[in-house]
Structures are given as structure tokens and as C-alpha cells.
Amino acid sequence: MSEETLTEELVIEDAPVETVPAEDRLEEPVPEEAMLTMEDYLEHHDYTLPKNGDIRKGIIVAVNEQDIIIDLGLKRDGLVPPDDLAKLSDEERAELAVNDEIDVYIIDANHPSSLQVSIFMARLNQDWIEAEEIMKDGTVIEGEIIGYNKGGVIVPYGRLRGFIPASHLSGLSYGMAESKRQQLLAKMREQKIPLKIIEVDRHRRRLVFSQREAQKEWEQEKRQSLIETLKIGDILTGKISGIRDFGAFVDLGGADGLIHISQLSWGRIGHPREVIKVGDEVKVAVLRLDMKKQRISLSRKKVMANPWKSVQERYSEGQLIEGVVTRLVEYGAFVELEAGVEGLLHISQLSRNMVSKASEVVSEGETHLLRVLGIEPKRQRISLSLKAVTINEQINWMAQRENLVVVDEGVAAADDTQTEEE
């Protein structure tokens, strides 16, 4: 290459570049890939395309009588078919509206015209997810028994149907006769009981509950909640759930309270069964609350009329009355005049003769004619006397009692004769 040629090429390279106005420039074609939006770009990749069984969010764009169209942000809309809508309740269908965001389950991603999606299946899937979370947390829930079979009872959870094996029911015991067990299972229908989820397997469609595992925890929570709302003096209604020698337990709707035998009646009783039985509905007053031990002490007699308040309307000084000796003490004997009203028969009022012990004159369970010496309603005291009753009064009273016995025996004999003739 000559020196002139080299010089010419250098001059050309160093020459100023002509600037072309922007409006006169020819735009080069933009590659198609650069014109795609991010959503389009993602949609062109296989891993973003929906597959059967996926859960996707979408926007309702049309609600028709037969179906619903869902915008899933894809080339094709989702279609909720009529048979899926039929699985929803009337209330659920009425709530579906245009522009609502909703989860759907992909039924058929390869349908030629539109994606086949399901609202029901998406919600069913959500129930499975919630069930798994509840099992993981160990939360106690309440369920209603809707049916039973040979092995246990059926309890719904959302759109799922769970099962409680008989071995996990609190009301059934091992070794129970099959006929008895089936009777108890039938009676449990529509009962609401505490439950814990112990197994969730959506692939096998298994949802298993346990009442036994939930019962104790449920009762503790209910008891704590109830005790926190109670105050001494509150009047409640409950059912007798158990009877013991020392009193009766009352189901207050979540927790049991105890009525001690001394608080069952104003009258003296030997056993709670004399005044109540299991299943009786009773009105009670809260007597004491032990927050630490979670104990509720109740009184039945507090909500009953106190017989001492009206005692002067039924008794007066000098009156002759019948009474039953209930207990003997060193200084005399107590005598029941009516339920809740006892009088004292002092040892000095037992006889005109000298008496060292009450048992020399009277015995527990005996009925005597007595005279009222004094009444003190505020102190709940009535003074009685046996020696103040005259001999003639005693004779007349005993004769009347004998006549009553004869009449009663005659009525009983007549009843027996009539029965035999029949």
C-alpha cells in the first residue's frame, strides 16, 4: 500500500461523522422476544403452564346460569362447569360475583377450548390444608356427629368427612356387647363433641379424629373459661351428672360443680338420692370458687325458700306439734319439725324426773308429741318440751295415731282384695 493511500484512509477515519436527525432515522425491527411482557415471557415457558391438580388464583369475569368464566392471566380463560357449581351451596353460589378474586383447581389443562377448573375442589383442598395445620398445632375443635357405622362415627369438617374410630370415643368401653355399642353409637347422632385430628392423608382421603384425646383438654379449657366468668352468688341452671354419698355433681355446660349433701336441701337427708337423681335439671347458686384448683362449689338450698323466714306463721309458743328425733347430744336431742326446721329438746325438758342422758327417754327416729316453748327465727332456734305435754294430751295423740294406722291398714287391705279380685 502506497503512502498516499494510507494517508487517505486515515483522513477518512478521522473525518467527522454526519449526525442524522432522530425523525429521519429508520427504526430497525425489534426482536419479537423483546416485545413480550413478563407474563407473556413466563407463559412461554413450560414450567409456568398450569397442570392438572394445580391451584391457581383468578378473577371472575363472567357469571352465567350454567357456568363461570375465570381470568387466570393466561391465553385461555378457566371455565367452571355446571356440575362443579352444583356441588356448592346456594349461599356460596350467590356470593360469587364478577371481579372477585378466587382460587380454582385445574381439572383439565389440555382441554381444547378452555381450561376446566373447579371452585369446589380448590376449597376442598383448602380444607385439607387447614386440617393438616390443626393436627400439627394440636388444636381442639368441636364437631357434630352426623352418622355412624359398625366401626365408629362420622363427623364433617368443612367439605371433608372425618371418622372417629370406636376406640377413640369417650362414651364406649372395651368389651362392650356389640348390640349395646350400636345403641350408644345411634344415640350419639347430632351430638357436638370435642375433637383432635390425629391423621390427615389427602391422597387416601383419610381424616381421623379422636374424642378421647380432646376430652380432658376440652374440659379444662371449658372449666377455666366458665370459672373466669362466674361470681359468688350467681344463679345457674344445670343437670345432675353424678351422685356420690357426699353430694352431687352438676353439669353447668362445660364444667361440673359440686353440691355438698349439706347444701342439697334445707332438711336433713341421709343420702343425695332422697332429693335428686341423675338427669334432674336443678337451679343452683355459686357458693365458692377455687381458681387455683378450678373447683366450683354450689348450693341448691340457697335458691329454695328458707323455711325459717316464715316459721312464725306456722308455729307459736304453747303449740303442740309432732317431731322426729334426728340426733342425740349431751345436752338433749334435736327434733325435726319439717324439712329444714329443727328444734332443741333440752335434757331438762325430757321428763319430770331426773335424766342423765337423752337416750334414757328418746331414741333417734322416734316421733313424739312436743310443746313449743319459744321461737327465735333470726337465730333459727325453737325450744321444745316433752315434759310440758300432759298425760291426757299424750293419750289423745296416741289414740289418733293408732286410728290413723288402723285406717291406713284397712285401705291397704281393701286395695289388696281388689287386686286379687281383678
C-alpha positions in Angstrom: 0.0 0.0 0.0 1.4 3.4 -1.0 1.9 6.3 1.4 -0.9 8.3 -0.3 -3.4 5.6 0.0 -2.6 5.1 3.7 -2.9 8.8 4.3 -6.3 8.9 2.5 -7.7 6.1 4.7 -6.5 7.8 7.8 -8.2 11.1 6.8 -11.5 9.2 6.1 -11.4 7.5 9.5 -10.7 10.8 11.3 -13.4 12.7 9.4 -16.4 13.9 11.5 -19.5 11.6 11.4 -22.6 13.1 10.0 -25.4 13.3 12.5 -28.8 12.2 11.2 -31.9 13.8 12.9 -33.9 11.3 15.0 -37.1 11.8 13.0 -35.2 10.9 9.8 -33.7 7.7 11.1 -35.1 4.4 10.0 -36.1 2.2 13.0 -34.7 -1.2 13.0 -37.1 -4.0 13.6 -37.4 -5.0 17.3 -37.0 -8.7 18.0 -40.3 -10.4 18.9 -38.9 -11.7 22.2 -38.1 -8.2 23.4 -41.8 -7.1 22.8 -43.2 -9.8 25.2 -44.4 -8.7 28.7 -43.1 -10.5 31.7 -46.3 -12.5 32.0 -46.0 -13.5 28.3 -42.4 -14.4 28.8 -43.3 -16.7 31.7 -46.2 -18.2 29.9 -43.9 -19.2 27.0 -42.0 -21.5 29.4 -43.4 -24.9 30.2 -42.8 -24.7 34.0 -45.4 -21.9 34.3 -48.1 -23.6 32.4 -50.9 -25.0 34.6 -51.0 -28.7 35.2 -53.9 -30.9 36.3 -54.2 -30.6 40.1 -52.6 -27.1 40.4 -54.3 -24.4 42.5 -54.4 -21.0 40.7 -55.8 -17.6 41.6 -58.0 -15.9 39.1 -60.6 -13.1 38.6 -64.2 -13.9 37.8 -65.0 -12.2 34.5 -68.5 -13.7 33.9 -71.1 -15.4 36.0 -73.7 -17.3 33.9 -76.5 -19.6 34.9 -74.7 -22.7 33.8 -71.0 -21.8 34.3 -68.5 -19.2 35.4 -65.5 -17.8 33.5 -62.2 -17.1 35.3 -59.4 -15.0 34.0 -56.2 -16.8 35.1 -53.8 -14.4 33.4 -53.1 -16.9 30.6 -54.0 -17.2 26.9 -57.1 -19.2 27.8 -59.7 -18.5 30.4 -60.8 -21.0 33.0 -64.3 -22.5 32.8 -66.1 -23.7 35.9 -68.6 -26.3 34.6 -72.2 -26.8 35.8 -71.5 -30.0 37.7 -68.9 -28.2 39.9 -71.2 -25.3 40.7 -73.9 -27.8 41.7 -71.5 -29.0 44.5 -71.5 -25.5 46.1 -74.3 -24.5 48.5 -76.9 -21.9 47.4 -75.2 -19.4 49.7 -71.8 -20.0 48.2 -73.1 -19.7 44.6 -74.9 -16.4 45.5 -71.6 -14.9 46.8 -69.7 -15.4 43.5 -69.5 -12.0 41.7 -67.6 -10.5 38.8 -64.2 -9.1 39.7 -63.9 -11.3 42.7 -60.5 -13.0 43.2 -60.9 -16.7 43.7 -58.8 -19.9 44.0 -59.5 -22.6 41.4 -58.3 -26.2 41.0 -57.1 -27.2 37.5 -59.2 -30.2 36.4 -58.2 -30.4 32.7 -55.3 -28.2 31.4 -55.4 -29.8 28.0 -59.0 -29.0 27.1 -59.0 -27.6 23.5 -61.3 -24.6 24.1 -60.7 -23.5 27.8 -59.1 -24.7 31.0 -61.5 -26.8 33.0 -61.3 -25.6 36.6 -63.1 -26.3 39.9 -64.1 -24.0 42.7 -65.3 -26.8 44.8 -62.0 -28.8 44.6 -60.0 -25.7 45.4 -62.0 -25.2 48.6 -61.8 -28.9 49.3 -58.0 -28.7 49.0 -58.0 -25.7 51.4 -59.9 -27.9 54.0 -57.2 -30.5 53.7 -54.5 -27.8 54.3 -56.4 -26.4 57.3 -56.8 -30.0 58.7 -53.1 -30.6 58.5 -52.4 -27.3 60.3 -54.8 -28.1 63.1 -53.3 -31.6 63.5 -49.8 -30.0 63.6 -50.9 -27.4 66.2 -52.8 -30.0 68.3 -55.8 -27.6 68.4 -59.1 -28.9 70.0 -62.1 -28.3 67.8 -65.8 -29.1 68.1 -67.6 -31.4 65.7 -71.1 -32.7 65.2 -71.7 -36.4 64.7 -73.9 -36.9 61.5 -73.8 -40.7 61.2 -72.3 -43.9 62.4 -71.3 -47.4 61.2 -70.0 -50.6 62.8 -66.6 -49.1 63.5 -67.3 -45.6 64.7 -69.0 -42.3 63.9 -68.8 -39.8 61.1 -68.0 -36.1 61.6 -67.8 -33.5 58.8 -65.0 -30.9 58.7 -65.7 -28.3 56.0 -66.3 -30.2 52.8 -64.5 -33.3 54.2 -65.9 -36.2 56.1 -63.8 -37.4 59.0 -64.1 -40.6 61.0 -63.8 -41.3 64.8 -63.0 -45.0 65.5 -65.0 -46.5 68.3 -61.7 -46.9 70.3 -61.4 -43.1 70.3 -64.9 -42.3 71.6 -65.2 -41.4 75.3 -68.6 -43.0 75.7 -67.6 -46.5 74.7 -65.8 -49.1 76.8 -63.7 -52.1 75.8 -65.5 -55.4 75.9 -68.9 -53.8 75.5 -71.5 -56.0 73.8 -72.0 -55.2 70.1 -75.7 -54.6 70.4 -75.1 -52.2 73.3 -72.4 -50.4 71.4 -74.6 -49.9 68.3 -77.3 -48.4 70.5 -74.9 -45.9 72.0 -73.5 -45.0 68.6 -77.0 -44.4 67.3 -77.8 -42.1 70.3 -74.7 -40.0 69.5 -76.1 -38.7 66.3 -76.3 -34.8 66.3 -74.2 -34.6 69.4 -71.5 -31.9 69.5 -68.2 -33.2 70.9 -64.6 -32.0 71.3 -62.1 -33.5 68.9 -58.5 -33.7 67.9 -57.3 -34.5 64.4 -54.9 -37.5 64.6 -54.4 -38.4 60.9 -54.6 -36.5 57.7 -53.9 -38.3 54.4 -55.4 -36.4 51.4 -54.1 -38.9 48.9 -56.0 -41.7 50.6 -58.8 -39.3 51.6 -58.4 -40.2 55.3 -59.3 -37.8 58.0 -59.3 -39.3 61.5 -60.4 -37.7 64.8 -60.1 -38.6 68.5 -62.6 -37.6 71.1 -60.6 -39.3 73.9 -57.5 -37.2 73.3 -59.5 -34.0 73.2 -61.9 -34.6 76.1 -59.6 -33.8 79.0 -58.1 -30.7 77.4 -61.5 -29.5 76.3 -62.9 -29.9 79.8 -60.0 -28.0 81.3 -60.5 -25.1 78.8 -64.2 -25.0 79.4 -63.8 -25.1 83.1 -61.3 -22.3 83.1 -63.4 -20.2 80.8 -66.5 -20.8 82.9 -64.8 -20.1 86.3 -63.4 -16.8 85.0 -66.9 -15.6 84.2 -68.6 -16.7 87.5 -69.1 -14.8 90.7 -70.2 -16.0 94.1 -73.9 -15.7 94.3 -74.6 -16.3 90.6 -77.7 -18.4 89.9 -77.2 -21.1 87.3 -79.2 -24.0 85.8 -77.6 -27.4 85.2 -78.2 -31.1 85.2 -77.3 -33.7 87.8 -74.4 -35.6 86.2 -73.4 -37.8 89.1 -74.3 -38.7 92.7 -72.0 -39.7 95.5 -72.5 -40.3 99.2 -71.1 -36.8 99.9 -73.1 -34.9 97.4 -74.0 -34.5 93.7 -72.2 -33.2 90.6 -73.9 -30.7 88.3 -73.0 -30.2 84.6 -73.1 -26.5 84.1 -72.4 -26.7 80.4 -68.7 -27.2 80.1 -67.7 -27.8 83.7 -69.0 -29.7 86.7 -69.8 -28.1 90.1 -70.3 -30.0 93.4 -73.3 -29.6 95.7 -72.3 -30.9 99.1 -75.0 -33.0 100.8 -75.5 -30.3 103.3 -76.4 -27.9 100.5 -78.9 -30.1 98.7 -81.9 -29.3 101.0 -82.9 -27.3 104.0 -84.0 -30.6 105.6 -81.7 -33.2 106.9 -81.1 -36.1 104.5 -79.2 -39.3 104.7 -78.2 -39.6 101.0 -78.5 -37.3 98.0 -80.8 -39.8 96.2 -83.5 -38.8 98.7 -84.0 -35.5 96.9 -82.4 -35.7 93.5 -81.5 -38.2 90.7 -79.1 -38.2 87.7 -80.6 -36.2 84.8 -82.6 -33.8 87.0 -82.4 -30.2 86.0 -81.6 -28.1 89.0 -81.2 -24.4 89.8 -78.2 -23.7 92.0 -76.2 -20.8 93.5 -72.4 -20.4 93.3 -71.2 -20.8 96.9 -67.4 -20.8 96.5 -64.8 -20.6 93.7 -61.3 -22.1 93.9 -59.5 -20.6 90.9 -56.3 -22.5 91.7 -57.9 -25.9 91.9 -60.6 -25.0 89.4 -63.4 -26.1 91.8 -66.9 -24.8 91.8 -69.0 -25.3 95.0 -72.7 -25.0 94.6 -75.8 -24.7 96.8 -79.3 -25.9 95.9 -80.9 -24.9 99.1 -79.8 -21.2 98.6 -82.3 -20.9 95.7 -85.0 -22.6 97.7 -87.3 -20.8 100.1 -85.8 -20.6 103.6 -88.4 -22.2 106.0 -87.1 -20.1 108.9 -88.2 -16.9 107.3 -91.8 -17.9 107.7 -91.6 -20.1 110.8 -93.7 -17.8 113.0 -96.5 -18.2 110.5 -96.7 -22.0 111.3 -95.6 -22.2 114.9 -96.4 -20.4 118.2 -95.5 -20.7 121.8 -97.6 -23.3 123.7 -98.5 -25.1 120.4 -98.5 -28.9 120.4 -96.5 -30.4 117.4 -95.1 -33.7 116.2 -91.4 -34.1 115.6 -88.9 -36.8 114.8 -85.8 -37.1 116.8 -82.8 -36.7 114.4 -79.8 -36.9 116.8 -78.9 -37.1 120.4 -76.4 -34.8 122.1 -75.1 -34.5 125.7 -77.4 -31.6 126.4 -80.6 -33.1 124.9 -81.9 -34.0 121.4 -82.6 -32.3 118.1 -86.0 -32.8 116.7 -87.1 -32.2 113.0 -90.4 -30.4 112.8 -90.3 -30.1 109.0 -87.7 -30.1 106.2 -85.1 -27.5 107.3 -86.6 -26.7 110.7 -85.2 -28.4 113.8 -85.9 -27.6 117.4 -83.9 -28.4 120.5 -85.4 -30.7 123.2 -83.2 -29.8 126.1 -82.3 -32.6 128.6 -84.1 -30.6 131.3 -87.4 -30.8 129.2 -87.3 -34.5 128.6 -89.0 -35.7 131.8 -90.4 -34.6 135.1 -87.9 -37.0 136.6 -84.1 -36.5 136.8 -82.5 -37.6 133.5 -78.7 -38.0 133.0 -78.8 -38.9 129.2 -81.3 -38.1 126.5 -81.2 -41.8 125.4 -82.9 -42.7 128.7 -86.1 -41.2 127.3 -85.9 -40.8 123.5 -84.2 -42.5 120.5 -83.2 -41.3 117.1 -86.0 -41.9 114.6 -88.8 -41.8 117.1 -91.8 -39.5 116.7 -93.0 -37.5 119.8 -95.7 -35.0 120.7 -94.0 -31.8 122.0 -94.9 -28.4 123.1 -93.3 -25.2 121.7 -91.6 -23.2 124.5 -90.0 -20.4 122.4 -89.2 -19.3 118.8 -86.2 -17.3 117.7 -86.4 -17.0 113.9 -83.3 -14.9 113.5 -81.2 -17.4 115.4 -83.1 -20.3 113.8 -84.0 -21.8 117.1 -87.1 -23.4 118.5 -87.2 -24.6 122.1 -89.3 -27.7 122.7 -90.5 -29.7 125.8 -91.7 -33.2 126.2 -92.5 -32.9 129.9 -94.8 -29.9 129.3 -97.2 -32.3 127.4 -99.9 -33.5 129.8 -100.8 -37.2 130.1 -104.3 -36.6 128.6 -102.7 -34.9 125.6 -100.3 -37.8 125.1 -103.2 -40.4 125.4 -105.4 -38.5 122.8 -102.4 -38.0 120.5 -101.5 -41.8 120.7 -105.2 -42.8 120.1 -105.3 -40.6 117.0 -102.1 -42.1 115.7 -103.5 -45.6 116.3 -106.7 -44.8 114.4 -104.7 -43.5 111.5 -102.7 -46.7 111.4 -105.9 -48.8 111.5 -107.4 -46.7 108.7 -104.2 -47.0 106.6 -104.1 -50.7 107.1 -107.7 -51.0 106.2 -107.2 -49.1 103.0 -104.2 -51.2 102.1 -106.1 -54.4 102.8 -109.0 -53.2 100.6 -106.6 -52.4 97.8 -105.1 -55.9 98.1 -108.5 -57.5 98.0 -109.5 -55.5 94.9 -106.3 -56.5 93.2 -106.9 -60.2 93.9 -110.4 -60.0 92.6 -109.2 -58.3 89.4 
